[in-house]
Amino acid sequence: MWDDVLTGQGVSAPWGLYLHVPYCASRCGYCDFNTYTAEELGPGVSRSTYADTLIGELRLARRTLGDAPPIDTVFVGGGTPTLLGAADLVRILDVVRAEFGLADGAEVTTEANPDSIDRAGMDALLQGGFTRISFGVQSLAPHVLRALDRTHTPGRSIQALREAREAGFMHVSADLIYGTPGETDDDLRASLDGVINTGIDHLSAYALIVEPGTRLARQVARKEIPAPDDDVAADRYALVDDAASRAGMQWYEVSNWSAPGGECRHNLGYWRGADWWGAGPGAHGHVGGLRWWNVKHPSAYAARVDAGELPIDGWEQLTAHDRWLEDTLLRIRLRDGMSTRDLDAATVAQLADEALIVIDERENLVLSDQGRLLADLVVRRLTATSGPQGNAVGVGLQT
């Protein structure tokens, strides 16, 4: 059935491939991603066979899509993809190359934890065609790492980032989380200085969010730890922005900074509404306004693929208004901004008067420094009064 839904959907270049690896060595209390430890999976689901299952879906995808241009970006996320080992990750990439082809200069990224890969593994990934590696550092303060249930040490984070630079990855990224209860301004400054001084060319930084259903949410509900403070998070964001800017990294998305040319092209594809195929349990894909998502549990996923079926759990055809709304939600987060063509002029003028946005030389709406802190508010106000083709949607807004 799903073959019929997707067959004939033309893929537009540039396009990407997301590969989800759902395994983690341990469960972090703040995480609500579709990930599992060995104990949570139970018998019958093994990391050792996962690469073959993922390859099976890739071959089904190739059969379904038919002719498609070479892939421009590949992103292996999770979970902790490097728990599969470099050999399996390279083997998967070899199948991607054989089935779809890689465009000249393709960006190939894997996520990693600092303690999930060594220098030999990095060398093997490089030789196999990976060009970018993104480490989940989160913090260099030991007490913050403990609060986040991270298993690596600050020293290993610094070592891993340096090893990746020395190995020759074209791009090396570090992820940080700020606003963890118990973290101080000086903790964050030290984390920023430490990762930046390794020579990374990309930094992602996210405020800690209490996601429903997580251990962190239960701890906050029981008042075992305080909830993250929004005002503190805003101050910490300013610290991140200042440190990145002083290091020559410019924000290109609200939570991402890079040296010139170091932007994550794969994620830019998401934010700009490009096409991508999502493979793996719970992965989402999007081609030509059609969006679908895979079954979430690895055992159900493997059973579908082993039966020769696409492991799709559901799909939706986006309407013109759906696409406009998502485009607004995502593009407004980019430094490039978005066209004001379909936006209510009075709302745009009011936001500019409040110094939440600026209009650049291309007549694009761009978030100001203050607007980046209130990006969700700006989006709510714009989408309440605007719509595709400049038509107001007539939705009242309560502020």
Contacts in CASP RR format, 6 or more apart in sequence:
PFRMAT RR
TARGET T0000
AUTHOR 0000-0000-0000
METHOD contacts of the structure
MODEL  1
MWDDVLTGQGVSAPWGLYLHVPYCASRCGYCDFNTYTAEELGPGVSRSTY
ADTLIGELRLARRTLGDAPPIDTVFVGGGTPTLLGAADLVRILDVVRAEF
GLADGAEVTTEANPDSIDRAGMDALLQGGFTRISFGVQSLAPHVLRALDR
THTPGRSIQALREAREAGFMHVSADLIYGTPGETDDDLRASLDGVINTGI
DHLSAYALIVEPGTRLARQVARKEIPAPDDDVAADRYALVDDAASRAGMQ
WYEVSNWSAPGGECRHNLGYWRGADWWGAGPGAHGHVGGLRWWNVKHPSA
YAARVDAGELPIDGWEQLTAHDRWLEDTLLRIRLRDGMSTRDLDAATVAQ
LADEALIVIDERENLVLSDQGRLLADLVVRRLTATSGPQGNAVGVGLQT
2 64 0 8 1.000
2 292 0 8 1.000
2 309 0 8 1.000
2 310 0 8 1.000
2 312 0 8 1.000
2 315 0 8 1.000
3 63 0 8 1.000
3 64 0 8 1.000
3 310 0 8 1.000
5 290 0 8 1.000
5 292 0 8 1.000
5 312 0 8 1.000
5 315 0 8 1.000
6 64 0 8 1.000
6 65 0 8 1.000
6 287 0 8 1.000
6 290 0 8 1.000
6 292 0 8 1.000
6 310 0 8 1.000
6 312 0 8 1.000
7 64 0 8 1.000
8 65 0 8 1.000
8 66 0 8 1.000
9 65 0 8 1.000
9 287 0 8 1.000
9 288 0 8 1.000
9 290 0 8 1.000
10 65 0 8 1.000
10 68 0 8 1.000
10 275 0 8 1.000
10 287 0 8 1.000
10 288 0 8 1.000
11 65 0 8 1.000
11 68 0 8 1.000
11 69 0 8 1.000
11 275 0 8 1.000
11 287 0 8 1.000
11 288 0 8 1.000
12 274 0 8 1.000
12 275 0 8 1.000
12 288 0 8 1.000
13 69 0 8 1.000
13 70 0 8 1.000
13 72 0 8 1.000
13 103 0 8 1.000
14 72 0 8 1.000
14 73 0 8 1.000
14 103 0 8 1.000
14 265 0 8 1.000
14 269 0 8 1.000
14 274 0 8 1.000
15 68 0 8 1.000
15 69 0 8 1.000
15 71 0 8 1.000
15 72 0 8 1.000
15 73 0 8 1.000
15 274 0 8 1.000
15 275 0 8 1.000
15 276 0 8 1.000
15 277 0 8 1.000
15 287 0 8 1.000
16 71 0 8 1.000
16 72 0 8 1.000
16 73 0 8 1.000
16 74 0 8 1.000
16 75 0 8 1.000
16 266 0 8 1.000
16 269 0 8 1.000
16 274 0 8 1.000
16 275 0 8 1.000
16 276 0 8 1.000
16 277 0 8 1.000
17 71 0 8 1.000
17 73 0 8 1.000
17 74 0 8 1.000
17 75 0 8 1.000
17 96 0 8 1.000
17 100 0 8 1.000
17 276 0 8 1.000
17 277 0 8 1.000
17 278 0 8 1.000
17 279 0 8 1.000
18 75 0 8 1.000
18 77 0 8 1.000
18 266 0 8 1.000
18 276 0 8 1.000
18 277 0 8 1.000
18 278 0 8 1.000
18 279 0 8 1.000
18 283 0 8 1.000
18 284 0 8 1.000
18 285 0 8 1.000
19 54 0 8 1.000
19 74 0 8 1.000
19 75 0 8 1.000
19 76 0 8 1.000
19 77 0 8 1.000
19 81 0 8 1.000
19 92 0 8 1.000
19 278 0 8 1.000
19 279 0 8 1.000
19 280 0 8 1.000
19 283 0 8 1.000
20 34 0 8 1.000
20 77 0 8 1.000
20 78 0 8 1.000
20 79 0 8 1.000
20 278 0 8 1.000
20 279 0 8 1.000
20 280 0 8 1.000
20 281 0 8 1.000
20 282 0 8 1.000
20 283 0 8 1.000
21 50 0 8 1.000
21 54 0 8 1.000
21 76 0 8 1.000
21 77 0 8 1.000
21 78 0 8 1.000
21 79 0 8 1.000
21 80 0 8 1.000
21 81 0 8 1.000
21 83 0 8 1.000
21 84 0 8 1.000
21 280 0 8 1.000
22 34 0 8 1.000
22 35 0 8 1.000
22 36 0 8 1.000
22 78 0 8 1.000
22 79 0 8 1.000
22 280 0 8 1.000
22 281 0 8 1.000
22 282 0 8 1.000
22 298 0 8 1.000
23 35 0 8 1.000
23 36 0 8 1.000
23 37 0 8 1.000
23 38 0 8 1.000
23 47 0 8 1.000
23 50 0 8 1.000
23 78 0 8 1.000
23 79 0 8 1.000
23 80 0 8 1.000
23 83 0 8 1.000
23 84 0 8 1.000
24 31 0 8 1.000
24 35 0 8 1.000
24 36 0 8 1.000
24 37 0 8 1.000
24 78 0 8 1.000
24 79 0 8 1.000
24 80 0 8 1.000
24 83 0 8 1.000
25 37 0 8 1.000
25 80 0 8 1.000
25 83 0 8 1.000
25 113 0 8 1.000
25 116 0 8 1.000
25 151 0 8 1.000
26 37 0 8 1.000
26 149 0 8 1.000
26 151 0 8 1.000
27 35 0 8 1.000
27 37 0 8 1.000
27 40 0 8 1.000
27 149 0 8 1.000
27 215 0 8 1.000
28 148 0 8 1.000
28 149 0 8 1.000
28 150 0 8 1.000
29 148 0 8 1.000
29 149 0 8 1.000
29 214 0 8 1.000
29 215 0 8 1.000
29 216 0 8 1.000
30 148 0 8 1.000
30 149 0 8 1.000
30 177 0 8 1.000
30 208 0 8 1.000
30 209 0 8 1.000
30 210 0 8 1.000
30 211 0 8 1.000
30 214 0 8 1.000
30 215 0 8 1.000
30 216 0 8 1.000
31 211 0 8 1.000
31 214 0 8 1.000
32 211 0 8 1.000
32 212 0 8 1.000
32 213 0 8 1.000
32 214 0 8 1.000
33 78 0 8 1.000
33 79 0 8 1.000
34 281 0 8 1.000
34 282 0 8 1.000
34 296 0 8 1.000
35 78 0 8 1.000
35 79 0 8 1.000
35 80 0 8 1.000
36 45 0 8 1.000
36 298 0 8 1.000
38 47 0 8 1.000
41 298 0 8 1.000
41 299 0 8 1.000
44 299 0 8 1.000
45 298 0 8 1.000
45 299 0 8 1.000
45 302 0 8 1.000
47 83 0 8 1.000
47 84 0 8 1.000
49 302 0 8 1.000
50 84 0 8 1.000
50 88 0 8 1.000
50 298 0 8 1.000
50 302 0 8 1.000
51 84 0 8 1.000
51 88 0 8 1.000
51 89 0 8 1.000
51 91 0 8 1.000
51 92 0 8 1.000
53 301 0 8 1.000
53 302 0 8 1.000
53 305 0 8 1.000
53 306 0 8 1.000
54 92 0 8 1.000
54 279 0 8 1.000
54 280 0 8 1.000
55 91 0 8 1.000
55 92 0 8 1.000
55 95 0 8 1.000
56 305 0 8 1.000
56 308 0 8 1.000
57 279 0 8 1.000
57 280 0 8 1.000
57 305 0 8 1.000
57 310 0 8 1.000
57 311 0 8 1.000
58 92 0 8 1.000
58 95 0 8 1.000
58 96 0 8 1.000
58 99 0 8 1.000
58 100 0 8 1.000
58 279 0 8 1.000
59 95 0 8 1.000
59 99 0 8 1.000
60 305 0 8 1.000
60 308 0 8 1.000
60 309 0 8 1.000
60 310 0 8 1.000
61 99 0 8 1.000
61 277 0 8 1.000
61 279 0 8 1.000
61 310 0 8 1.000
62 99 0 8 1.000
62 100 0 8 1.000
64 310 0 8 1.000
65 277 0 8 1.000
65 287 0 8 1.000
68 100 0 8 1.000
69 103 0 8 1.000
70 100 0 8 1.000
70 101 0 8 1.000
70 102 0 8 1.000
70 103 0 8 1.000
70 106 0 8 1.000
71 96 0 8 1.000
71 100 0 8 1.000
71 101 0 8 1.000
71 102 0 8 1.000
71 103 0 8 1.000
71 106 0 8 1.000
72 103 0 8 1.000
72 106 0 8 1.000
72 107 0 8 1.000
72 265 0 8 1.000
73 106 0 8 1.000
73 107 0 8 1.000
73 108 0 8 1.000
73 109 0 8 1.000
73 265 0 8 1.000
73 266 0 8 1.000
73 269 0 8 1.000
74 93 0 8 1.000
74 96 0 8 1.000
74 102 0 8 1.000
74 106 0 8 1.000
74 107 0 8 1.000
74 108 0 8 1.000
74 109 0 8 1.000
74 266 0 8 1.000
75 109 0 8 1.000
75 110 0 8 1.000
75 264 0 8 1.000
75 266 0 8 1.000
75 267 0 8 1.000
76 89 0 8 1.000
76 92 0 8 1.000
76 109 0 8 1.000
76 110 0 8 1.000
76 111 0 8 1.000
77 110 0 8 1.000
77 111 0 8 1.000
78 111 0 8 1.000
79 111 0 8 1.000
80 111 0 8 1.000
80 112 0 8 1.000
80 113 0 8 1.000
80 116 0 8 1.000
81 89 0 8 1.000
81 110 0 8 1.000
81 111 0 8 1.000
81 112 0 8 1.000
82 89 0 8 1.000
82 110 0 8 1.000
82 111 0 8 1.000
82 112 0 8 1.000
82 113 0 8 1.000
82 116 0 8 1.000
82 117 0 8 1.000
82 121 0 8 1.000
83 116 0 8 1.000
85 117 0 8 1.000
85 121 0 8 1.000
86 117 0 8 1.000
86 120 0 8 1.000
86 121 0 8 1.000
86 122 0 8 1.000
86 124 0 8 1.000
86 125 0 8 1.000
87 124 0 8 1.000
89 110 0 8 1.000
89 125 0 8 1.000
89 130 0 8 1.000
90 124 0 8 1.000
90 125 0 8 1.000
90 127 0 8 1.000
90 128 0 8 1.000
90 129 0 8 1.000
90 130 0 8 1.000
93 108 0 8 1.000
93 128 0 8 1.000
93 129 0 8 1.000
93 130 0 8 1.000
94 128 0 8 1.000
96 102 0 8 1.000
102 108 0 8 1.000
105 131 0 8 1.000
106 131 0 8 1.000
107 131 0 8 1.000
107 132 0 8 1.000
107 171 0 8 1.000
107 264 0 8 1.000
107 265 0 8 1.000
107 266 0 8 1.000
108 129 0 8 1.000
108 130 0 8 1.000
108 131 0 8 1.000
108 132 0 8 1.000
109 130 0 8 1.000
109 131 0 8 1.000
109 132 0 8 1.000
109 133 0 8 1.000
109 134 0 8 1.000
109 171 0 8 1.000
109 264 0 8 1.000
109 266 0 8 1.000
110 125 0 8 1.000
110 130 0 8 1.000
110 132 0 8 1.000
110 133 0 8 1.000
110 134 0 8 1.000
111 133 0 8 1.000
111 134 0 8 1.000
111 135 0 8 1.000
111 136 0 8 1.000
112 133 0 8 1.000
112 134 0 8 1.000
112 135 0 8 1.000
112 136 0 8 1.000
112 160 0 8 1.000
113 135 0 8 1.000
113 136 0 8 1.000
113 151 0 8 1.000
113 152 0 8 1.000
114 135 0 8 1.000
114 136 0 8 1.000
114 137 0 8 1.000
114 152 0 8 1.000
114 156 0 8 1.000
114 157 0 8 1.000
114 159 0 8 1.000
114 160 0 8 1.000
114 161 0 8 1.000
115 151 0 8 1.000
115 152 0 8 1.000
115 153 0 8 1.000
115 156 0 8 1.000
115 160 0 8 1.000
117 125 0 8 1.000
117 160 0 8 1.000
118 163 0 8 1.000
119 163 0 8 1.000
119 166 0 8 1.000
119 167 0 8 1.000
122 133 0 8 1.000
122 163 0 8 1.000
122 164 0 8 1.000
122 167 0 8 1.000
122 169 0 8 1.000
123 167 0 8 1.000
125 133 0 8 1.000
126 167 0 8 1.000
126 168 0 8 1.000
126 169 0 8 1.000
130 169 0 8 1.000
131 169 0 8 1.000
131 170 0 8 1.000
131 171 0 8 1.000
132 169 0 8 1.000
132 170 0 8 1.000
132 171 0 8 1.000
132 172 0 8 1.000
132 173 0 8 1.000
132 264 0 8 1.000
133 164 0 8 1.000
133 169 0 8 1.000
133 171 0 8 1.000
133 172 0 8 1.000
133 173 0 8 1.000
134 172 0 8 1.000
134 173 0 8 1.000
134 174 0 8 1.000
134 175 0 8 1.000
134 202 0 8 1.000
134 204 0 8 1.000
134 264 0 8 1.000
135 157 0 8 1.000
135 160 0 8 1.000
135 161 0 8 1.000
135 164 0 8 1.000
135 172 0 8 1.000
135 173 0 8 1.000
135 174 0 8 1.000
135 175 0 8 1.000
136 157 0 8 1.000
136 174 0 8 1.000
136 175 0 8 1.000
137 157 0 8 1.000
137 161 0 8 1.000
137 174 0 8 1.000
137 175 0 8 1.000
137 176 0 8 1.000
137 191 0 8 1.000
137 195 0 8 1.000
138 144 0 8 1.000
138 145 0 8 1.000
138 148 0 8 1.000
138 150 0 8 1.000
138 175 0 8 1.000
138 176 0 8 1.000
138 177 0 8 1.000
139 145 0 8 1.000
139 148 0 8 1.000
139 150 0 8 1.000
139 154 0 8 1.000
139 176 0 8 1.000
139 177 0 8 1.000
139 180 0 8 1.000
139 183 0 8 1.000
139 187 0 8 1.000
139 188 0 8 1.000
139 191 0 8 1.000
140 154 0 8 1.000
140 155 0 8 1.000
140 157 0 8 1.000
140 158 0 8 1.000
140 187 0 8 1.000
140 190 0 8 1.000
140 191 0 8 1.000
140 194 0 8 1.000
140 195 0 8 1.000
141 154 0 8 1.000
141 183 0 8 1.000
141 187 0 8 1.000
141 190 0 8 1.000
141 191 0 8 1.000
142 153 0 8 1.000
142 154 0 8 1.000
143 182 0 8 1.000
144 180 0 8 1.000
144 182 0 8 1.000
144 183 0 8 1.000
144 187 0 8 1.000
144 191 0 8 1.000
145 152 0 8 1.000
145 153 0 8 1.000
145 154 0 8 1.000
147 180 0 8 1.000
147 181 0 8 1.000
147 182 0 8 1.000
147 183 0 8 1.000
147 225 0 8 1.000
148 177 0 8 1.000
148 180 0 8 1.000
148 208 0 8 1.000
149 215 0 8 1.000
157 174 0 8 1.000
157 195 0 8 1.000
158 194 0 8 1.000
158 195 0 8 1.000
158 198 0 8 1.000
161 172 0 8 1.000
161 174 0 8 1.000
161 195 0 8 1.000
161 198 0 8 1.000
161 199 0 8 1.000
161 200 0 8 1.000
162 198 0 8 1.000
164 172 0 8 1.000
165 172 0 8 1.000
165 198 0 8 1.000
165 199 0 8 1.000
165 200 0 8 1.000
171 201 0 8 1.000
171 202 0 8 1.000
171 262 0 8 1.000
171 264 0 8 1.000
172 198 0 8 1.000
172 199 0 8 1.000
172 200 0 8 1.000
172 201 0 8 1.000
172 202 0 8 1.000
173 200 0 8 1.000
173 201 0 8 1.000
173 202 0 8 1.000
173 203 0 8 1.000
173 204 0 8 1.000
173 264 0 8 1.000
174 195 0 8 1.000
174 198 0 8 1.000
174 200 0 8 1.000
174 202 0 8 1.000
174 203 0 8 1.000
174 204 0 8 1.000
175 204 0 8 1.000
175 205 0 8 1.000
175 206 0 8 1.000
176 188 0 8 1.000
176 191 0 8 1.000
176 192 0 8 1.000
176 195 0 8 1.000
176 203 0 8 1.000
176 204 0 8 1.000
176 205 0 8 1.000
176 206 0 8 1.000
176 240 0 8 1.000
177 205 0 8 1.000
177 206 0 8 1.000
177 207 0 8 1.000
177 208 0 8 1.000
178 188 0 8 1.000
178 205 0 8 1.000
178 206 0 8 1.000
178 207 0 8 1.000
178 208 0 8 1.000
178 233 0 8 1.000
178 236 0 8 1.000
178 237 0 8 1.000
178 239 0 8 1.000
178 240 0 8 1.000
179 188 0 8 1.000
179 207 0 8 1.000
179 208 0 8 1.000
179 228 0 8 1.000
179 229 0 8 1.000
179 232 0 8 1.000
179 233 0 8 1.000
179 236 0 8 1.000
180 208 0 8 1.000
180 228 0 8 1.000
181 225 0 8 1.000
181 226 0 8 1.000
181 227 0 8 1.000
181 228 0 8 1.000
183 236 0 8 1.000
185 235 0 8 1.000
185 236 0 8 1.000
185 239 0 8 1.000
188 236 0 8 1.000
188 239 0 8 1.000
188 240 0 8 1.000
189 239 0 8 1.000
189 243 0 8 1.000
192 239 0 8 1.000
192 240 0 8 1.000
192 243 0 8 1.000
192 244 0 8 1.000
193 243 0 8 1.000
195 203 0 8 1.000
196 203 0 8 1.000
196 243 0 8 1.000
196 244 0 8 1.000
196 247 0 8 1.000
196 249 0 8 1.000
201 249 0 8 1.000
201 258 0 8 1.000
201 259 0 8 1.000
201 261 0 8 1.000
201 262 0 8 1.000
202 249 0 8 1.000
202 256 0 8 1.000
202 257 0 8 1.000
202 258 0 8 1.000
202 259 0 8 1.000
202 262 0 8 1.000
202 263 0 8 1.000
202 264 0 8 1.000
203 240 0 8 1.000
203 244 0 8 1.000
203 249 0 8 1.000
203 256 0 8 1.000
203 257 0 8 1.000
203 258 0 8 1.000
204 255 0 8 1.000
204 256 0 8 1.000
204 257 0 8 1.000
205 237 0 8 1.000
205 240 0 8 1.000
205 255 0 8 1.000
205 257 0 8 1.000
206 255 0 8 1.000
207 228 0 8 1.000
207 233 0 8 1.000
207 236 0 8 1.000
207 237 0 8 1.000
208 228 0 8 1.000
208 233 0 8 1.000
209 228 0 8 1.000
210 216 0 8 1.000
210 217 0 8 1.000
210 220 0 8 1.000
210 227 0 8 1.000
210 228 0 8 1.000
211 217 0 8 1.000
216 225 0 8 1.000
219 225 0 8 1.000
220 226 0 8 1.000
220 227 0 8 1.000
234 373 0 8 1.000
237 372 0 8 1.000
237 373 0 8 1.000
240 257 0 8 1.000
241 251 0 8 1.000
241 257 0 8 1.000
241 369 0 8 1.000
244 250 0 8 1.000
244 251 0 8 1.000
244 257 0 8 1.000
245 257 0 8 1.000
248 259 0 8 1.000
249 257 0 8 1.000
249 258 0 8 1.000
249 259 0 8 1.000
250 257 0 8 1.000
250 258 0 8 1.000
250 260 0 8 1.000
250 335 0 8 1.000
251 257 0 8 1.000
251 335 0 8 1.000
251 372 0 8 1.000
252 258 0 8 1.000
252 263 0 8 1.000
252 268 0 8 1.000
252 334 0 8 1.000
252 335 0 8 1.000
252 336 0 8 1.000
253 267 0 8 1.000
253 268 0 8 1.000
253 271 0 8 1.000
253 333 0 8 1.000
253 334 0 8 1.000
253 335 0 8 1.000
254 333 0 8 1.000
254 367 0 8 1.000
254 372 0 8 1.000
254 375 0 8 1.000
255 333 0 8 1.000
256 263 0 8 1.000
256 264 0 8 1.000
256 267 0 8 1.000
258 264 0 8 1.000
266 276 0 8 1.000
268 334 0 8 1.000
269 276 0 8 1.000
270 276 0 8 1.000
270 330 0 8 1.000
271 330 0 8 1.000
271 331 0 8 1.000
271 333 0 8 1.000
271 334 0 8 1.000
272 330 0 8 1.000
272 331 0 8 1.000
272 334 0 8 1.000
273 286 0 8 1.000
273 326 0 8 1.000
273 327 0 8 1.000
273 330 0 8 1.000
275 286 0 8 1.000
275 287 0 8 1.000
275 288 0 8 1.000
276 285 0 8 1.000
276 286 0 8 1.000
276 287 0 8 1.000
277 285 0 8 1.000
277 287 0 8 1.000
278 284 0 8 1.000
278 285 0 8 1.000
278 294 0 8 1.000
279 294 0 8 1.000
280 294 0 8 1.000
280 301 0 8 1.000
280 311 0 8 1.000
281 294 0 8 1.000
281 295 0 8 1.000
281 296 0 8 1.000
281 297 0 8 1.000
281 298 0 8 1.000
281 300 0 8 1.000
281 301 0 8 1.000
281 311 0 8 1.000
282 293 0 8 1.000
282 294 0 8 1.000
282 295 0 8 1.000
282 296 0 8 1.000
282 301 0 8 1.000
282 313 0 8 1.000
283 293 0 8 1.000
283 294 0 8 1.000
284 291 0 8 1.000
284 292 0 8 1.000
284 293 0 8 1.000
284 294 0 8 1.000
285 291 0 8 1.000
285 292 0 8 1.000
285 293 0 8 1.000
286 292 0 8 1.000
289 317 0 8 1.000
289 318 0 8 1.000
289 323 0 8 1.000
290 315 0 8 1.000
290 316 0 8 1.000
290 317 0 8 1.000
290 318 0 8 1.000
291 315 0 8 1.000
291 316 0 8 1.000
291 318 0 8 1.000
292 312 0 8 1.000
292 314 0 8 1.000
292 315 0 8 1.000
292 316 0 8 1.000
293 312 0 8 1.000
293 313 0 8 1.000
293 314 0 8 1.000
293 315 0 8 1.000
294 301 0 8 1.000
294 311 0 8 1.000
294 312 0 8 1.000
294 313 0 8 1.000
295 301 0 8 1.000
295 304 0 8 1.000
295 311 0 8 1.000
295 312 0 8 1.000
295 313 0 8 1.000
296 313 0 8 1.000
300 311 0 8 1.000
301 311 0 8 1.000
304 310 0 8 1.000
304 311 0 8 1.000
305 311 0 8 1.000
318 326 0 8 1.000
320 388 0 8 1.000
321 387 0 8 1.000
321 388 0 8 1.000
321 393 0 8 1.000
323 388 0 8 1.000
324 342 0 8 1.000
324 387 0 8 1.000
324 388 0 8 1.000
325 383 0 8 1.000
325 387 0 8 1.000
327 338 0 8 1.000
328 338 0 8 1.000
328 379 0 8 1.000
328 382 0 8 1.000
328 383 0 8 1.000
328 386 0 8 1.000
329 379 0 8 1.000
329 383 0 8 1.000
331 337 0 8 1.000
331 338 0 8 1.000
332 338 0 8 1.000
332 365 0 8 1.000
332 367 0 8 1.000
332 375 0 8 1.000
332 378 0 8 1.000
332 379 0 8 1.000
332 382 0 8 1.000
333 367 0 8 1.000
333 375 0 8 1.000
335 366 0 8 1.000
336 364 0 8 1.000
336 366 0 8 1.000
337 360 0 8 1.000
337 364 0 8 1.000
337 365 0 8 1.000
337 366 0 8 1.000
337 367 0 8 1.000
338 364 0 8 1.000
338 365 0 8 1.000
339 363 0 8 1.000
339 364 0 8 1.000
339 365 0 8 1.000
340 348 0 8 1.000
340 359 0 8 1.000
340 363 0 8 1.000
340 364 0 8 1.000
340 365 0 8 1.000
341 390 0 8 1.000
342 386 0 8 1.000
342 387 0 8 1.000
342 388 0 8 1.000
342 389 0 8 1.000
342 390 0 8 1.000
343 365 0 8 1.000
343 382 0 8 1.000
343 386 0 8 1.000
343 387 0 8 1.000
343 390 0 8 1.000
344 382 0 8 1.000
344 385 0 8 1.000
344 386 0 8 1.000
344 390 0 8 1.000
344 392 0 8 1.000
346 385 0 8 1.000
347 381 0 8 1.000
347 382 0 8 1.000
347 384 0 8 1.000
347 385 0 8 1.000
347 386 0 8 1.000
348 357 0 8 1.000
348 359 0 8 1.000
348 365 0 8 1.000
348 382 0 8 1.000
350 381 0 8 1.000
351 357 0 8 1.000
351 365 0 8 1.000
351 378 0 8 1.000
351 381 0 8 1.000
351 382 0 8 1.000
352 358 0 8 1.000
352 359 0 8 1.000
355 368 0 8 1.000
355 370 0 8 1.000
355 371 0 8 1.000
356 367 0 8 1.000
356 368 0 8 1.000
356 370 0 8 1.000
356 371 0 8 1.000
356 374 0 8 1.000
356 377 0 8 1.000
356 378 0 8 1.000
357 365 0 8 1.000
357 366 0 8 1.000
357 367 0 8 1.000
357 368 0 8 1.000
357 371 0 8 1.000
357 378 0 8 1.000
358 365 0 8 1.000
358 366 0 8 1.000
358 368 0 8 1.000
359 365 0 8 1.000
359 366 0 8 1.000
360 366 0 8 1.000
367 375 0 8 1.000
367 378 0 8 1.000
371 378 0 8 1.000
377 399 0 8 1.000
380 397 0 8 1.000
381 397 0 8 1.000
381 399 0 8 1.000
383 393 0 8 1.000
383 395 0 8 1.000
384 393 0 8 1.000
384 394 0 8 1.000
384 395 0 8 1.000
384 396 0 8 1.000
384 397 0 8 1.000
385 392 0 8 1.000
385 393 0 8 1.000
385 394 0 8 1.000
385 395 0 8 1.000
385 396 0 8 1.000
385 397 0 8 1.000
386 392 0 8 1.000
386 393 0 8 1.000
387 393 0 8 1.000
END
